């Protein structure tokens, strides 16, 4: 049996302690029976605010298809869908703003939720276009149901059951639960029996309240401090863009398949076992090299998803639990692939040990630059490796296969998701943002990942800047060359330094041999000529054009720069500014600030923004959009929006907020008391 390293033992002990192993953990408390309104989870709040800023978006519509071949009983299928909606109350839950400006879940009675499974006959050529249209409709988050089911019939015995559901009530694990339970329930009802499913120990609303209490306690102080230090000075970075933004569709995207062959996975496992690293850590080390080389940046950050189901009560529960972890490493030139793997391994272990802090809370701690469209302000690229194959289910007389459905959107600039394949390899997809990358660029990035994996696992002592990237181009030796830091030609799409050779290079600097030696290097092709280092960063696009790229700004350097003092704080000058400033002072608990101070610099966040808008509506009788509030950002600008709006009644002075009463009301709302 393989022994655990010291780091692995420490991580195991932390996870055992967190799970209560060796002790009897207190059960997750249940909220009052029959309660229909309760606080949303932190994860739900994050998606709710995104929807408020991007009304009508389908970015978080999750979809999956179940291909069934055989004789399907339509009446039983519809009864199965109704049974599952009744069993999992989160599937008949909507979200809205309560009287205090907080986000709450509202459970609708089962009898008030219509679960229809419309059937449509289509040809094979029409199928996926029709599925895309069906999944391209947004949801009203107020409910009563955030689930849509459709059945497409392609032939006499070939059917596609499509589930569209908003991510705010499910995650990938949940879709697996629903697939498995669908088979059990359909089989039992078809046989005239009753489904034998274990009763659910708690509801999603119980988890949401319990987790909010945990996050607000002192137990998370260590996690907060870890993330504050780990992500100090972090700035999101972008890959060089060759995509074309679509009008009115800032989150449009595409996808291409990705397969990691079984022999390569075997090599990854061998290296991982030798270094005490998981398969994901080996994959992530290669991913870090690709991101670093393509963006020409040493300090890289990407995200991964964790199930966040750390309690046994949560294993069979449908809901939105998944959390995003930000992983940050330095990919420096002297590192070998083995050394980089060690850095990635330690980063992953530490992140796993601090995975309980919700991502939206992490953003509040780090307070990075904001994106006006609501994209993740820290993580722009995602790498996910599922540790189990895609869910499967079988029924008597019916063969079933679970198929992914891509909705034509992209949450990140670049996302790779992989799962174990039947042949021992990995299979999945690359999803890319259309305004950043083209399909050709996405394929080149995927090929680069495979090439780095092969080279790194074959020779772990190879320096990371010498690991070959896929698709290297042979450029005209008498013209322009794009070279990386090891003077190797870079592939299409990858940023390098521009060198020129031949007649363009000249003979050097007359009378200055030192500068000549510094600026002229031997041609790496072995032609005997010299290349002149222009100092210009550029890359070749897929079309072959030469594109110049601005110099990178390293995040850690930005953090070290001296911050200029802000100008004197300007007090409120108009009645509207005075009203808005008083609202900010009460809800932000800020003592001194000027009308030009930024909302986020004062400790503001999305939840407080919603509550401020709620108060503005109550006092000034005007409706402001969340996205407009974020773009305004200051008391002066928000007051300007209020003055431009047409109120139903004139604004009145704000009575002093009784904070003790406000907190008591919030406490009663959190715990369901009257």
C-alpha positions as CSV (number, residue, x, y, z in Angstrom):
1,X,0.0,0.0,0.0
2,X,1.3,3.4,-0.9
3,X,2.1,5.6,2.1
4,X,0.8,9.1,2.4
5,X,3.2,12.1,2.4
6,X,3.3,14.6,5.3
7,X,1.3,17.1,3.2
8,X,-1.3,14.5,2.3
9,X,-1.6,13.4,6.0
10,X,-2.1,17.0,7.1
11,X,-4.7,17.5,4.4
12,X,-6.5,14.3,5.4
13,X,-6.5,15.3,9.0
14,X,-8.0,18.7,8.1
15,X,-10.7,17.1,6.0
16,X,-11.5,14.5,8.7
17,X,-11.8,17.3,11.3
18,X,-14.0,19.3,9.0
19,X,-16.2,16.3,8.3
20,X,-16.4,15.5,12.0
21,X,-14.8,12.1,11.6
22,X,-13.7,10.8,15.0
23,X,-16.4,12.9,16.6
24,X,-20.1,13.1,16.3
25,X,-20.9,16.2,14.2
26,X,-24.0,18.1,15.0
27,X,-26.7,17.5,12.4
28,X,-27.7,20.2,10.0
29,X,-30.8,21.7,11.7
30,X,-34.1,21.7,9.9
31,X,-36.1,24.8,9.5
32,X,-39.8,24.8,10.6
33,X,-42.0,22.4,8.7
34,X,-44.2,24.0,6.2
35,X,-42.1,27.1,5.9
36,X,-42.1,28.5,2.4
37,X,-39.7,31.5,2.6
38,X,-36.1,31.2,3.7
39,X,-32.7,32.9,3.0
40,X,-31.0,32.0,-0.3
41,X,-27.6,30.4,-0.2
42,X,-24.5,32.5,-0.9
43,X,-24.1,30.6,-4.2
44,X,-27.7,31.4,-5.2
45,X,-27.2,35.1,-4.3
46,X,-24.2,35.3,-6.7
47,X,-26.3,34.0,-9.6
48,X,-29.3,36.1,-8.6
49,X,-27.2,39.3,-8.8
50,X,-25.8,38.2,-12.2
51,X,-29.3,37.8,-13.5
52,X,-30.3,41.3,-12.2
53,X,-27.3,42.8,-14.1
54,X,-28.0,40.8,-17.2
55,X,-31.8,40.4,-17.5
56,X,-32.9,37.8,-20.1
57,X,-29.5,36.0,-20.1
58,X,-29.4,32.3,-20.7
59,X,-25.8,32.0,-19.5
60,X,-26.8,29.9,-16.4
61,X,-29.3,27.7,-18.1
62,X,-28.0,24.1,-17.6
63,X,-29.2,21.5,-20.0
64,X,-28.7,17.7,-20.5
65,X,-30.2,15.1,-22.9
66,X,-31.2,11.5,-22.2
67,X,-31.2,9.5,-25.4
68,X,-33.6,6.6,-25.1
69,X,-34.0,3.7,-27.6
70,X,-37.0,1.5,-27.1
71,X,-40.6,1.6,-26.3
72,X,-41.3,4.7,-24.1
73,X,-44.5,5.0,-22.0
74,X,-45.2,8.8,-22.2
75,X,-47.7,8.8,-19.4
76,X,-45.2,7.1,-17.0
77,X,-42.5,9.5,-18.2
78,X,-44.7,12.5,-17.3
79,X,-45.6,11.0,-13.9
80,X,-41.8,10.4,-13.3
81,X,-41.1,14.1,-13.9
82,X,-43.9,15.1,-11.5
83,X,-42.6,12.7,-8.9
84,X,-39.1,14.2,-9.0
85,X,-40.4,17.7,-8.8
86,X,-42.4,16.8,-5.7
87,X,-39.5,15.0,-4.1
88,X,-37.0,17.8,-4.5
89,X,-38.6,21.0,-3.5
90,X,-35.7,23.1,-4.9
91,X,-37.1,22.3,-8.3
92,X,-40.3,24.2,-7.4
93,X,-38.5,27.1,-5.7
94,X,-38.2,30.6,-7.0
95,X,-36.1,33.5,-5.7
96,X,-37.0,37.1,-5.0
97,X,-36.1,40.2,-3.0
98,X,-37.8,40.4,0.4
99,X,-38.9,43.6,2.2
100,X,-35.4,44.2,3.7
101,X,-33.7,43.9,0.3
102,X,-32.4,40.4,0.9
103,X,-32.6,37.4,-1.5
104,X,-34.9,34.7,-0.3
105,X,-36.1,31.3,-1.6
106,X,-39.8,30.9,-2.1
107,X,-41.1,27.2,-2.2
108,X,-44.2,26.8,-4.3
109,X,-46.8,24.0,-3.4
110,X,-46.5,21.0,-5.6
111,X,-50.1,21.3,-6.8
112,X,-49.4,24.8,-8.1
113,X,-46.5,23.7,-10.3
114,X,-47.4,22.4,-13.8
115,X,-44.9,19.8,-15.0
116,X,-45.5,19.3,-18.6
117,X,-43.4,17.2,-21.0
118,X,-44.3,18.3,-24.5
119,X,-43.5,15.9,-27.3
120,X,-42.2,17.1,-30.7
121,X,-41.3,15.0,-33.7
122,X,-38.2,16.1,-35.5
123,X,-35.7,14.7,-38.0
124,X,-32.1,13.9,-37.1
125,X,-31.0,17.0,-39.0
126,X,-33.4,19.2,-37.1
127,X,-32.8,17.7,-33.6
128,X,-29.9,19.7,-32.2
129,X,-31.1,23.0,-33.6
130,X,-34.5,22.4,-32.0
131,X,-32.8,21.4,-28.7
132,X,-30.7,24.6,-28.8
133,X,-33.9,26.7,-29.4
134,X,-35.7,25.0,-26.5
135,X,-32.8,25.6,-24.1
136,X,-32.2,29.2,-25.3
137,X,-35.2,30.7,-23.5
138,X,-34.4,32.4,-20.2
139,X,-36.1,31.6,-16.9
140,X,-38.0,33.9,-14.6
141,X,-36.2,33.4,-11.3
142,X,-39.4,34.0,-9.3
143,X,-40.6,30.6,-10.5
144,X,-42.7,28.8,-9.7
145,X,-40.5,26.2,-11.4
146,X,-37.0,26.7,-12.8
147,X,-37.2,23.4,-14.6
148,X,-38.3,22.7,-18.2
149,X,-38.6,19.2,-19.8
150,X,-39.1,18.4,-23.5
151,X,-39.3,15.2,-25.4
152,X,-38.1,14.9,-29.0
153,X,-39.0,11.9,-31.1
154,X,-36.6,11.2,-33.9
155,X,-37.9,7.8,-35.0
156,X,-40.4,5.1,-33.9
157,X,-38.1,4.0,-31.1
158,X,-35.6,6.8,-30.6
159,X,-36.3,9.6,-28.1
160,X,-34.4,12.5,-26.6
161,X,-35.6,13.7,-23.2
162,X,-34.1,17.2,-22.6
163,X,-33.9,18.8,-19.2
164,X,-33.4,22.6,-19.0
165,X,-33.0,24.0,-15.5
166,X,-31.5,27.1,-14.1
167,X,-28.1,26.7,-12.4
168,X,-29.4,28.5,-9.3
169,X,-31.2,25.4,-8.2
170,X,-28.9,22.6,-9.5
171,X,-25.3,21.7,-10.1
172,X,-23.6,18.9,-12.1
173,X,-23.8,16.5,-9.1
174,X,-27.6,17.2,-9.0
175,X,-28.0,16.2,-12.7
176,X,-26.4,12.9,-11.9
177,X,-28.8,12.4,-8.9
178,X,-31.8,13.2,-11.2
179,X,-30.6,10.8,-13.9
180,X,-30.2,7.9,-11.5
181,X,-33.5,8.6,-9.7
182,X,-35.3,9.0,-13.1
183,X,-34.4,5.4,-13.9
184,X,-35.6,4.1,-10.5
185,X,-38.9,6.0,-10.5
186,X,-39.7,5.3,-14.2
187,X,-39.0,1.6,-13.7
188,X,-41.2,1.3,-10.5
189,X,-44.1,3.2,-12.0
190,X,-43.9,1.3,-15.3
191,X,-44.2,-1.9,-13.3
192,X,-47.2,-0.6,-11.3
193,X,-45.2,-0.2,-8.1
194,X,-44.0,2.6,-5.9
195,X,-40.5,4.0,-6.2
196,X,-38.2,2.9,-3.4
197,X,-36.1,5.9,-2.7
198,X,-34.6,6.8,0.7
199,X,-36.3,9.8,2.3
200,X,-34.2,13.0,2.1
201,X,-32.8,13.9,5.5
202,X,-33.0,17.7,4.9
203,X,-34.1,20.3,2.4
204,X,-31.8,22.6,0.4
205,X,-33.3,25.5,2.4
206,X,-32.0,23.8,5.6
207,X,-28.5,23.6,4.1
208,X,-28.6,27.3,3.0
209,X,-29.4,28.6,6.4
210,X,-26.9,26.3,8.2
211,X,-24.1,27.3,5.8
212,X,-24.8,31.0,6.1
213,X,-24.5,30.7,9.9
214,X,-21.2,28.8,9.5
215,X,-19.7,31.4,7.1
216,X,-20.6,34.3,9.4
217,X,-18.9,32.6,12.4
218,X,-15.3,32.8,13.7
219,X,-14.5,29.4,12.3
220,X,-13.9,30.9,8.9
221,X,-11.4,33.5,10.0
222,X,-8.5,31.3,9.1
223,X,-9.9,30.6,5.6
224,X,-10.4,34.3,5.0
225,X,-6.9,35.1,6.0
226,X,-5.5,32.3,3.7
227,X,-7.3,33.6,0.7
228,X,-6.5,37.3,1.4
229,X,-2.8,36.4,1.4
230,X,-2.9,33.9,-1.4
231,X,-4.7,36.3,-3.8
232,X,-3.1,39.6,-2.7
233,X,-2.7,41.9,-5.6
234,X,-4.4,39.5,-8.0
235,X,-5.6,40.8,-11.4
236,X,-7.5,38.7,-13.9
237,X,-5.7,38.3,-17.2
238,X,-6.9,37.7,-20.7
239,X,-5.7,35.5,-23.5
240,X,-4.8,37.3,-26.7
241,X,-8.1,37.9,-28.5
242,X,-9.0,36.9,-32.0
243,X,-12.7,36.5,-31.5
244,X,-15.5,38.8,-32.7
245,X,-17.9,40.1,-30.1
246,X,-21.5,39.5,-31.2
247,X,-23.9,42.4,-31.0
248,X,-26.0,42.2,-27.9
249,X,-24.5,38.8,-26.9
250,X,-21.5,39.4,-24.6
251,X,-21.6,35.8,-23.3
252,X,-21.9,33.9,-26.6
253,X,-19.6,30.9,-26.9
254,X,-18.7,27.8,-28.7
255,X,-17.3,24.4,-27.8
256,X,-15.0,21.7,-29.3
257,X,-14.5,18.2,-28.1
258,X,-11.3,17.1,-26.3
259,X,-9.9,13.6,-25.7
260,X,-6.8,12.7,-23.7
261,X,-5.7,9.3,-24.9
262,X,-5.4,6.4,-22.4
263,X,-1.6,6.0,-22.9
264,X,-1.1,9.7,-22.1
265,X,-3.3,9.3,-19.0
266,X,-1.2,6.3,-17.9
267,X,1.9,8.5,-18.1
268,X,0.2,11.3,-16.1
269,X,-0.7,8.8,-13.4
270,X,2.8,7.4,-13.2
271,X,4.3,10.9,-12.8
272,X,1.6,11.8,-10.3
273,X,2.2,8.7,-8.1
274,X,5.9,9.4,-8.1
275,X,5.4,13.0,-7.0
276,X,2.5,12.3,-4.6
277,X,0.2,14.3,-6.9
278,X,-3.3,13.6,-8.3
279,X,-4.2,13.2,-11.9
280,X,-5.8,16.7,-11.7
281,X,-2.6,18.2,-10.4
282,X,-0.6,16.9,-13.4
283,X,-3.2,18.1,-15.8
284,X,-3.2,21.5,-14.0
285,X,0.6,21.9,-14.2
286,X,0.4,21.5,-18.0
287,X,-2.6,23.9,-18.0
288,X,-0.6,26.5,-16.1
289,X,2.2,26.2,-18.7
290,X,-0.2,26.7,-21.6
291,X,-1.9,29.7,-20.0
292,X,1.5,31.3,-19.1
293,X,2.9,30.7,-22.6
294,X,-0.2,31.9,-24.5
295,X,-0.6,35.0,-22.4
296,X,3.2,35.6,-21.9
297,X,2.6,36.0,-18.2
298,X,4.4,34.3,-15.3
299,X,1.7,34.8,-12.6
300,X,-1.3,32.8,-13.7
301,X,-4.7,32.2,-12.0
302,X,-7.4,29.8,-13.0
303,X,-10.4,28.2,-11.3
304,X,-11.6,24.8,-10.5
305,X,-14.9,23.5,-9.2
306,X,-15.4,21.5,-6.1
307,X,-18.7,19.7,-5.2
308,X,-18.8,21.4,-1.7
309,X,-20.8,18.5,-0.3
310,X,-18.8,17.8,2.8
311,X,-21.6,16.3,4.8
312,X,-23.3,13.0,4.2
313,X,-26.8,14.6,4.5
314,X,-26.0,16.5,1.2
315,X,-25.0,13.5,-1.0
316,X,-28.5,12.8,-2.3
317,X,-29.8,16.3,-2.3
318,X,-30.6,18.3,-5.5
319,X,-29.4,21.9,-5.2
320,X,-26.7,24.4,-6.0
321,X,-23.7,23.5,-3.9
322,X,-20.7,23.7,-6.2
323,X,-18.0,26.2,-5.2
324,X,-15.2,27.8,-7.3
325,X,-11.6,27.7,-6.0
326,X,-9.0,30.1,-7.4
327,X,-5.6,28.5,-8.0
328,X,-2.6,30.8,-8.4
329,X,1.0,29.8,-9.3
330,X,4.1,31.4,-10.7
331,X,5.4,29.7,-13.9
332,X,9.0,31.0,-13.8
333,X,11.6,30.2,-16.5
334,X,14.1,28.2,-14.2
335,X,11.4,25.7,-13.1
336,X,11.3,22.2,-14.5
337,X,8.0,20.5,-15.1
338,X,8.5,18.4,-12.0
339,X,9.2,21.5,-9.9
340,X,6.1,23.2,-11.3
341,X,4.1,20.2,-10.5
342,X,5.3,20.4,-6.9
343,X,4.1,24.1,-6.7
344,X,0.7,23.2,-8.3
345,X,0.3,20.3,-5.8
346,X,0.9,22.5,-2.8
347,X,-1.4,25.2,-4.2
348,X,-4.2,22.6,-4.7
349,X,-3.8,21.0,-1.3
350,X,-4.0,24.4,0.5
351,X,-7.0,25.4,-1.6
352,X,-8.8,22.2,-0.9
353,X,-8.2,22.7,2.8
354,X,-9.8,26.2,2.6
355,X,-12.6,25.3,0.1
356,X,-15.5,26.1,2.4
357,X,-15.4,29.9,1.9
358,X,-18.0,30.7,-0.8
359,X,-16.6,32.3,-3.9
360,X,-18.7,35.5,-3.5
361,X,-17.3,35.9,0.1
362,X,-13.8,35.4,-1.3
363,X,-14.4,38.2,-3.8
364,X,-15.4,40.5,-0.9
365,X,-12.2,39.7,0.9
366,X,-9.9,40.2,-2.1
367,X,-11.8,43.1,-3.7
368,X,-10.4,42.9,-7.2
369,X,-11.3,45.1,-10.1
370,X,-14.9,44.6,-11.2
371,X,-16.3,43.6,-14.5
372,X,-19.2,45.7,-15.7
373,X,-21.0,42.7,-17.2
374,X,-20.8,40.6,-14.1
375,X,-18.1,38.2,-15.1
376,X,-15.9,36.6,-12.4
377,X,-13.5,39.3,-11.2
378,X,-10.8,36.8,-10.3
379,X,-11.2,33.6,-12.4
380,X,-11.4,33.9,-16.2
381,X,-10.3,30.4,-17.1
382,X,-11.6,27.1,-15.6
383,X,-10.1,23.6,-15.5
384,X,-12.3,20.8,-14.2
385,X,-11.6,17.1,-13.9
386,X,-14.6,15.0,-12.7
387,X,-13.5,11.9,-10.8
388,X,-16.4,9.7,-12.0
389,X,-17.7,8.9,-15.5
390,X,-20.8,10.6,-16.7
391,X,-24.0,9.3,-15.0
392,X,-25.6,6.3,-16.7
393,X,-28.9,4.6,-16.2
394,X,-30.7,1.6,-17.8
395,X,-34.3,0.5,-18.0
396,X,-35.8,-2.8,-19.0
397,X,-36.3,-2.7,-22.8
398,X,-34.8,0.8,-23.1
399,X,-31.2,1.7,-23.6
400,X,-30.3,5.1,-22.3
401,X,-27.3,7.4,-22.8
402,X,-26.6,10.8,-21.2
403,X,-25.5,13.4,-23.6
404,X,-24.2,17.0,-22.9
405,X,-26.1,19.9,-24.3
406,X,-24.2,23.1,-25.0
407,X,-26.3,26.2,-25.0
408,X,-24.1,28.5,-27.1
409,X,-22.9,30.5,-24.2
410,X,-19.7,30.7,-22.2
411,X,-19.2,31.6,-18.6
412,X,-15.4,32.0,-18.9
413,X,-12.9,33.0,-21.6
414,X,-11.9,29.3,-21.7
415,X,-13.2,26.3,-19.8
416,X,-12.1,22.7,-20.0
417,X,-14.1,19.9,-18.5
418,X,-13.0,16.3,-18.6
419,X,-14.3,13.0,-17.2
420,X,-13.0,9.4,-17.2
421,X,-13.7,7.5,-20.5
422,X,-14.4,3.8,-20.8
423,X,-11.1,3.1,-22.5
424,X,-9.0,4.6,-19.6
425,X,-8.5,8.0,-21.2
426,X,-10.3,11.3,-20.5
427,X,-13.1,12.8,-22.6
428,X,-14.8,16.2,-22.5
429,X,-14.9,19.5,-24.1
430,X,-13.4,23.0,-24.5
431,X,-15.8,25.8,-24.1
432,X,-14.7,29.3,-25.2
433,X,-16.0,32.8,-25.3
434,X,-16.7,33.9,-28.8
435,X,-15.7,37.5,-28.2
436,X,-12.2,36.3,-27.2
437,X,-11.4,33.2,-29.1
438,X,-12.3,31.5,-32.4
439,X,-12.9,27.8,-32.8
440,X,-9.5,27.5,-34.4
441,X,-7.8,29.1,-31.5
442,X,-9.6,26.9,-29.0
443,X,-8.5,23.8,-30.9
444,X,-4.9,25.1,-30.9
445,X,-5.0,25.7,-27.1
446,X,-6.4,22.1,-26.6
447,X,-3.6,20.7,-28.8
448,X,-1.0,22.7,-26.8
449,X,-2.3,21.2,-23.6
450,X,-1.9,17.7,-25.0
451,X,1.6,18.5,-26.3
452,X,2.8,19.9,-23.0
453,X,1.3,16.9,-21.1
454,X,3.2,14.5,-23.4
455,X,6.5,16.3,-23.2
456,X,6.2,17.0,-19.4
457,X,5.3,13.4,-18.5
458,X,8.0,12.0,-20.8
459,X,10.7,14.3,-19.3
460,X,9.7,15.9,-16.1
461,X,13.2,17.5,-15.8
462,X,12.5,19.6,-18.9
463,X,12.4,23.4,-18.1
464,X,8.8,24.7,-18.5
465,X,9.9,27.2,-21.1
466,X,11.3,24.5,-23.3
467,X,8.2,22.3,-23.3
468,X,7.0,22.3,-26.9
469,X,3.6,23.7,-27.8
470,X,1.5,22.2,-30.5
471,X,1.3,23.6,-34.0
472,X,4.7,25.3,-34.3
473,X,5.1,27.2,-37.6
474,X,8.1,27.4,-39.8
475,X,8.4,31.1,-40.7
476,X,10.3,32.6,-43.5
477,X,13.9,32.8,-42.3
478,X,14.5,36.1,-44.0
479,X,11.7,37.9,-42.3
480,X,9.9,37.9,-39.0
481,X,10.3,35.3,-36.2
482,X,8.3,35.1,-33.0
483,X,10.4,33.4,-30.3
484,X,9.7,32.5,-26.6
485,X,12.1,33.0,-23.7
486,X,14.1,29.9,-24.7
487,X,14.4,31.3,-28.3
488,X,12.0,28.6,-29.7
489,X,9.5,29.4,-32.4
490,X,6.0,29.8,-30.9
491,X,2.8,28.4,-32.4
492,X,0.0,30.4,-34.0
493,X,-1.8,32.4,-31.3
494,X,1.0,32.3,-28.8
495,X,2.7,35.6,-27.8
496,X,6.4,35.9,-28.3
497,X,9.1,38.5,-28.9
498,X,9.5,39.7,-32.5
499,X,12.9,39.0,-34.0
500,X,14.0,39.9,-37.6
501,X,16.8,38.3,-39.6
502,X,18.4,38.6,-43.0
503,X,18.7,42.1,-44.5
504,X,16.2,43.5,-42.0
505,X,18.6,42.8,-39.1
506,X,21.5,44.8,-40.4
507,X,25.1,44.3,-39.3
508,X,24.8,45.5,-35.7
509,X,25.5,48.7,-33.8
510,X,28.7,50.3,-35.1
511,X,31.2,50.9,-32.4
512,X,29.0,49.3,-29.7
513,X,29.8,45.6,-29.5
514,X,28.1,45.2,-26.1
515,X,24.8,46.5,-27.4
516,X,25.2,44.4,-30.6
517,X,25.7,41.2,-28.5
518,X,22.7,42.0,-26.3
519,X,20.4,42.7,-29.2
520,X,21.5,40.1,-31.8
521,X,21.2,36.4,-31.2
522,X,22.0,33.4,-33.3
523,X,19.2,32.1,-35.5
524,X,17.9,29.0,-33.6
525,X,17.3,27.2,-36.9
526,X,21.0,26.8,-37.3
527,X,21.2,28.9,-40.5
528,X,24.3,30.8,-39.2
529,X,22.6,34.2,-39.4
530,X,21.7,36.4,-36.6
531,X,18.3,37.7,-35.4
532,X,17.7,41.1,-34.1
533,X,15.5,41.4,-30.9
534,X,13.1,44.2,-31.5
535,X,11.7,44.1,-27.9
536,X,8.2,44.0,-29.4
537,X,5.6,41.4,-28.2
538,X,3.4,39.9,-30.9
539,X,1.7,36.8,-32.1
540,X,0.4,35.4,-35.4
541,X,-3.3,35.0,-35.8
542,X,-4.9,31.9,-37.4
543,X,-5.2,33.9,-40.6
544,X,-1.4,34.5,-40.6
545,X,-1.5,38.2,-39.7
546,X,1.1,39.6,-37.3
547,X,-0.6,41.2,-34.3
548,X,1.2,43.4,-31.8
549,X,0.5,42.9,-28.1
550,X,0.9,45.4,-25.2
551,X,3.5,44.6,-22.5
552,X,2.0,42.6,-19.6
553,X,1.6,44.1,-16.2
554,X,2.3,41.6,-13.5
555,X,-0.2,41.6,-10.6
556,X,2.4,41.4,-7.8
557,X,4.1,44.5,-9.3
558,X,0.9,46.4,-9.4
559,X,0.2,45.6,-5.8
560,X,3.7,47.0,-4.8
561,X,3.2,50.3,-6.5
562,X,2.6,53.3,-4.4
563,X,-1.0,54.3,-4.2
564,X,-1.6,58.0,-4.7
565,X,-3.7,59.6,-2.0
566,X,-7.3,60.4,-2.9
567,X,-8.4,64.0,-3.1
568,X,-10.2,65.6,-0.2
569,X,-13.6,64.0,0.5
570,X,-16.4,66.1,-1.0
571,X,-19.5,66.4,1.1
572,X,-23.0,66.1,-0.2
573,X,-24.0,69.2,-2.1
574,X,-27.6,68.6,-3.2
575,X,-30.7,67.2,-1.5
576,X,-30.4,64.0,-3.7
577,X,-26.7,63.5,-2.7
578,X,-27.6,64.0,1.0
579,X,-30.4,61.4,0.8
580,X,-28.2,58.9,-1.0
581,X,-25.2,59.5,1.3
582,X,-27.4,58.9,4.4
583,X,-28.6,55.6,2.9
584,X,-25.0,54.6,2.2
585,X,-23.8,55.6,5.7
586,X,-26.4,53.5,7.4
587,X,-26.2,50.3,5.3
588,X,-22.4,50.5,4.6
589,X,-21.7,51.5,8.3
590,X,-19.2,54.0,6.8
591,X,-18.3,56.9,9.0
592,X,-16.5,59.3,6.5
593,X,-16.7,59.3,2.8
594,X,-17.1,61.7,0.0
595,X,-19.7,61.8,-2.8
596,X,-17.0,60.7,-5.3
597,X,-15.8,57.7,-3.2
598,X,-16.3,54.3,-4.9
599,X,-19.0,52.0,-3.5
600,X,-16.7,48.9,-3.5
601,X,-13.8,50.8,-2.0
602,X,-16.1,51.5,1.0
603,X,-16.7,47.8,1.5
604,X,-19.8,47.5,-0.7
605,X,-20.9,44.3,-2.4
606,X,-23.8,43.0,-4.4
607,X,-26.1,42.2,-1.5
608,X,-25.7,45.7,-0.1
609,X,-26.3,47.2,-3.5
610,X,-29.7,45.5,-3.7
611,X,-30.6,46.7,-0.2
612,X,-29.5,50.2,-1.1
613,X,-31.7,50.1,-4.2
614,X,-34.5,48.9,-2.1
615,X,-34.1,51.8,0.3
616,X,-33.8,54.3,-2.6
617,X,-37.1,53.0,-4.0
618,X,-38.8,53.3,-0.7
619,X,-37.6,56.8,0.0
620,X,-37.2,58.4,-3.5
621,X,-39.9,56.4,-5.3
622,X,-37.7,55.6,-8.3
623,X,-36.5,52.3,-9.8
624,X,-32.8,51.9,-10.5
625,X,-31.3,48.9,-12.3
626,X,-28.5,47.1,-10.5
627,X,-26.2,47.3,-13.5
628,X,-26.7,51.1,-13.6
629,X,-25.9,51.4,-9.9
630,X,-22.6,49.5,-10.4
631,X,-21.6,51.6,-13.3
632,X,-22.4,54.8,-11.4
633,X,-20.4,53.7,-8.4
634,X,-20.5,56.9,-6.3
635,X,-23.0,58.9,-4.3
636,X,-22.7,61.8,-6.8
637,X,-23.4,59.5,-9.8
638,X,-26.2,57.6,-8.1
639,X,-27.8,60.9,-7.1
640,X,-27.6,62.0,-10.7
641,X,-29.5,58.9,-11.7
642,X,-32.2,59.6,-9.1
643,X,-32.5,63.2,-10.3
644,X,-33.0,62.1,-13.9
645,X,-35.7,59.6,-13.0
646,X,-39.3,60.8,-12.6
647,X,-40.4,60.0,-9.1
648,X,-44.1,59.3,-8.3
649,X,-43.8,61.5,-5.2
650,X,-41.0,63.9,-4.1
651,X,-38.2,62.4,-2.1
652,X,-38.5,62.7,1.6
653,X,-36.0,62.8,4.4
654,X,-34.9,59.5,5.7
655,X,-35.7,58.6,9.2
656,X,-32.8,57.3,11.2
657,X,-32.4,53.6,10.8
658,X,-32.7,51.7,14.1
659,X,-29.8,49.3,13.6
660,X,-30.7,47.2,16.6
661,X,-34.2,46.7,15.3
662,X,-32.9,46.1,11.7
663,X,-30.5,43.4,12.9
664,X,-33.2,41.8,15.1
665,X,-35.6,41.7,12.1
666,X,-32.8,40.2,10.0
667,X,-32.1,37.6,12.7
668,X,-35.8,36.6,12.8
669,X,-35.8,36.4,9.0
670,X,-32.7,34.1,9.1
671,X,-34.2,31.8,11.6
672,X,-37.8,31.7,10.5
673,X,-39.3,33.2,13.8
674,X,-42.2,35.5,13.9
